[in-house]
Amino acid sequence: MVRTDVPCPGTGPDPLARLAPEVSRAFAHLQAAVWAGRSPDRSALVGARVTQLLGGTCGYGTDPSGAPGLPDELREQLSRWPDSPIFSGEERACLGFAEQFVIDVAGVDDGLRRTLGSAIGADQLLEFVVALFALDYGQRVAMVLGSLFPDDSVVGSGADAPRPGAGSADGAVLLGAFDELSRAVARLDALDPVTTELVRLRGARQHDCRLCQSTRSARALDAGADEDLLDATERYETSDLAESSKVALRLTDAVITRPSAVDGALVARVHEWFTPPQVVELVADVMRNSGQKVAVALAADDPHVTVGVERFEITASGDVEYLP
């Protein structure tokens, strides 16, 4: 049966902190930057709606020491925000944009962008969307790792994460933390490059990121991947991909579309084919790749090439380097 309400389970160590400590620290720093931004109350409202939409009960960085509380009246009316008179125009604009971002980011259109920009100011759009990504994937990662490692705690608050006061960090701090999380995940190396590329392209196609769909990993190509193999992500269940690849793509789909659907059968298959560090890397890769949601939501995902594809390499620091 599909799980519809996934608590934070277990009493053991957090699997992200245990198996990918640099990623755990970077993720905690990103969450801390959200709550230290200019609008922590707005983030708390949006974060609560994200939790409702995904069917979760906890998320990375949502502990009381980092996030402000949401007034009971707002929480009680939150699922009825389009019709409830207690929400302001700004709050409605933020919630409407957030819902589309979480459910299907490719559906964010110019109307939603204009409404949000008019409500909060065009200068805050990028900061809002990056914070929304952090809240979205804080919840998704907590739910999925909680299902994959049921004997471990999924805390994610990061004991070494800074706890600056609300409003003490500007947008540059948030964007810097977002970039560092991407680099930290890119430096993980437990998975083979072909699996990593299959997962990346599946996410790019799910989110309809034009830039990401136009690129190819040089390492994956060198390891034997070709366009026929990579195109199989569109129809992987009926393809001749290896079973391990299909399992990785099933997990990818679950993280992106319905994290509560990571049931016992999928958990067993994931652990059958992948070691614990590889499992964590799979989830972290989906999170990193889904940073593309920021670009898609802001219509900033134009490809660099109009014909063919562009090769890229990941440097030792975790940066993306496009190749001639």
N, C-alpha and C positions, 0 to 999 in steps of 0.2 A: 504494500500500500504506500502511496506517495505521502511523504511527511509534509504537513502544512504548517507546523509550528516547531521550529528547531531551537531548543534552548542551548545555552553554553554548557557542555557536558564535562564530566570528568574532574579528577582532582590532581592529575599529573601535570607535567610541564607543558607549556604552550608549544605545539609542534613547530610553529613558525620560528619562535625564538630558539628552539632546540636544534632545528635542522637547517635553518637559514638565518642566523643571527643578524647579519648585516641588513638583510631585507626587513627583518622584524624591527630593527632600530630605525631604519629609514621610514617604514610605515608609521611607526609611533610618532616620529618627528613631523610627518605630514599631518597626522591627526591633531597633534598639538598646535600646529600652525593654523588649522581651521578654527580652533577655539580661541586662539589669540588674535584672530583677524578682526576686521572692523565691525562685523555683524554676527557675533556668536548666537544671539537670540534667533536670528533668521536661520542660521545653520541648524539650531536645535529643532526648529519647526519643520524644516525640510527633512532633516534626518529622521524625525519621528514618522513622517509620511513615507519615507523610503522603507523604514522597518515594516510599516503596515503593508506596503505593496509587495514586499518580498516574503512576508510571512515569518519574519525572524523575531527574536526577542533580545538579541544582544549584538554588539558589533565592535570592531576594533576602535579604540579611542573614544568610546561613548560612556566611560565611567564618570561618576559624579565629580571627580576632581578635575576633569577636563571640560565637561560640557555643562552649560546652564540648564536648569530645570525648565520644563514646559508647563505653563499654567494649566491646572486641571480642566478649566473651561475649554481651552483650545484643544487639549488632547481629546476630550470627550466628543468634540464636534469635528475633529480633523478629517474623518472619512467623508464628512458631508460638507467639506469646505466650499464647493461650488455654489451651494444654496444657503449656507449658514450666514446670517448677517454679522457675526462677530469677527469675520476676517476682513482685513483692509484690502484695498485694491492692490497694494504692493504684495501683500501676502498671497493673494490669489494668483498674481502673475508669477511669483516664485514657485508656488505649488503646481500650477499648470505646466510650467516649463519642466519642473522636476519629474512630474509623472511621465511625461513623454520621454524624457531622457532615460529614465529607469526602464520603461516598458519597451520602447523601440526608438533609439536615438536617431535613426534614419528618418523618422517622422517629424523631427524638429524642423519647423519651416520658418520662413521670414516673418510670418505673423507672430509666432511665439517669441522670436528673437526681438522684434520691435516692441512688443508688449513688455517683455522683461527689461529691455534697455530703457524704455520710458519710465518704468517703475523704480528702478534702482540706479539708473545712470549708466550710460555707455561705458564709462571708465571703470565700472565694477563688474562688467559682464564676465571677463576672463577669470577674475578672482572667484566669482560666484560659481562658475561652471567647474573650476578645478576643485573647489570645496565640495560641490555636489558629487563629483567623481569620488573623492575621498570617502564621503558618507555612503555612497552606493557600494563601493567595493569593500569598505570596512564591514558592511553587513554581509555581503556575498562571501567574502573570504572566511568570516567567522562561521557562517552557516555550513559552508562546504568542508572546511577543516574540522568542524565539530562532528560532521557525519563520517569523514574519512578516518578520524582519530578519536573515537568515542571515549577512550580511556584517558584522554588528555584534556586539560583545561584549555579553553580558547579565550585568553584574556586580552592580549594584544595592546594593553595600555602602555607598555614600555616603561619599565622602572627608571630608565635613564633618559626618558623623554623630557624636554623642558616643559615647565608649567608656567609660561608667562601669563600675565594678566590679560583680560579681554581688551582688545584694541591696541595692544602693545606691539603687534607685528603688522607690517604693511604687506601689500600683495606680493612684493618681491620675495619675502620670506616663504610664503606659501608656494610660489612658483619654483623657487629653489629646492624646496623639499620634494615637490612633485618630480622634478628632474632627477634628483638624487635617488628617489625610489626606483625610477626607471633604470638608472645605471646599475643600482645594486642588484636588481633582478637579472639584468642582462649579463652580469658577471657570473651567475650560477652556471655550472657546467656538468651537472649529473646526467642530463638528457643528451641523446644524440642529436646532431643538427637537423636531420630530416624530420624527426618527430617534432622538434621545436618549430620548424618551418610549417609543417602541416597545421599545427595548432594556431600559429600566427595567422596563416591565410584563412583558416576557418573563421576566426574572429573578425578578420577584415571583411569577409563576405557577409557575415551576420550583421555587422554594423554598417555595411556599405561604405567603408572608408575608401575613397578613390585613390588616395596616395598609397595606402598600405597594399591595396590590391595590385598596384602597378610596380611593386618592388619584389625582389627575390633575394634570399640569403645566398651569398656566394659560397659559404661553407656547406649549405645543403646541396647546392648544385655540384660542388666538388665531390660530395659524398655519394653522388649518383642520382639525386632527384632530378626529374625532368618535368616538363609541363603536363604530360599525361598523368604522372603520379600526383602532382600538385593539384591538378584540376579535379582529381577524385574526391577532394574535400567537399565538393558540391553534392555528391551522391555516395558518400563513403560507405553507407550500410550495404549497398548492393555492388560495391566495387571489389576489386581483388587486392585491396590494401591488406597488409598484415593485420592480424587480430589485435596486436598491441596498438597499432595506429588507430584502429576503430575505437578501441576502449578510450584512448586519449582524446579522441574527438567527441565521444559521448560525454566525457567529463567536461570538455570545453563547452559543449552546448548547454549542459546543465548549469554551469557557472553563469553563462551569459543570459540564458533565457529563464531558468527556473531553479534556483539553487536548492529549493526544498525538495526537488525531484531526485536528489542524490540518495537513493535508497540502498537497502542492504545488498541487493544484487549487483548494483554498479560498484559499490564499495568493494565487494569481494573480487570483482573482475579487475578493478584498478590495482589492488594489492597483489593480485595474481601475476600481473605483468610488470609492475614497477616497484622499485625499492622505496622505502619511506622518503629518502632525500629526493628521489625522482618525483614522487607524488607531490611533495611540497613545491618542487620546481614547476610542475605542471600547473598547479593552481596559481602560483606566482606569475608564471608566464601569461596566463589568461588575464590576470589583473594588469600586468604591464602593457600587454597588447591593447587592452581595453582603454588605456589612456587615450586612444584614438577617438573615443567618444567626445572628448573635449573639442578636438578639431572638427569632427562631424557636426556637433551641436552648434558650433560657431561658423559653419560653412567655410572652414579654413583648411580643407583637406584636398586641395587641388594637387594632382599628380605633377611630378617634375618632368615627365615625358608624355608625349601624345601618341607615340608609336612604340610598340614593344614594351619591354619591362626594364627596370633599372636595378642593377645589382648593388647590394650593400654588404658591409662587413661590420661586425661589432668589435670595437677596439678593446684593448686590455682594461681601459677605464670604464667600459660599459657604454660608451658613446656610439652612435650610428654614424658610419662613414660611407657615403655614397661613392661608388666606383665609376671611373670613366668607361 
